[in-house]
Amino acid sequence: MYARTATLRGKPAALDEAIRFVRDQWLPATTGLDGCTGMSMLVGPRSGRCIVTTGWETEEALRASEQAMRPNRAQVGKLLGAVPLVAQWEVAVMHRAQQAGDHACCRVTWCALRDPSTVDEDVATFRMALLPRIEELPGFSSVSLMVDRLSGRAVAAVNYVDRDAMMGAAQRADQLQAEYSRSMGGRITEVAELDLVIAQLRIPETV
């Protein structure tokens, strides 16, 4: 499974309009494309940050969809007054304890891995050593790990039932993040706490 992310940092006041556009126009236009497994959208109400993720069954489907994505991506950029930063990922881990609800939130951790040639080992470490402990976090809903083998980057997203649960789990999540970085021999480059406003990403379980 593969995914494409479009990340924008724009005007917080324009987020509601951007969300409506993604939900009402970009989402239905995209889910009809061959190999698409849906879409999600994360936003930071104060920061104006927006991450739109689309899922794809194969790398070929991912690449074939690129041209179709550009007009909608550009429109979101126009609404937010921002330039989209696009990245492509392999979905290495996907596990859901429950479906996301109306108030779901997500803690996203970006990491630079020690060596692109050891990605499979790093993923195995995440799956065996960290995933069982992430599942124990209060309010845990789902977790995904995506990797870019060429650049040696990874991004882990842990979803919670609501913001209160995410904040309540923050201390333990910080500890797990530090352990994640040490065990994978990499370094954490960024952490963000965002609202999950569209949850239509139907990537199959890998656990």
Secondary structure, DSSP 8 states (H G I E B T S, - for coil): -EEEEEEEE--GGGHHHHHHHIIIIIHHHHHTSTTEEEEEEEEETTTTEEEEEEEESSHHHHHHTHHHHHHHHHHHHHHHT---EEEEEEEEEEEESS---TT-EEEEEEEE-S-GGGHHHHHHHIIIIIHHHHHTSTTEEEEEEEEETTTTEEEEEEEESSHHHHHHTHHHHHHHHHHHHHHTT-EEEEEEEEEEEEEEE------
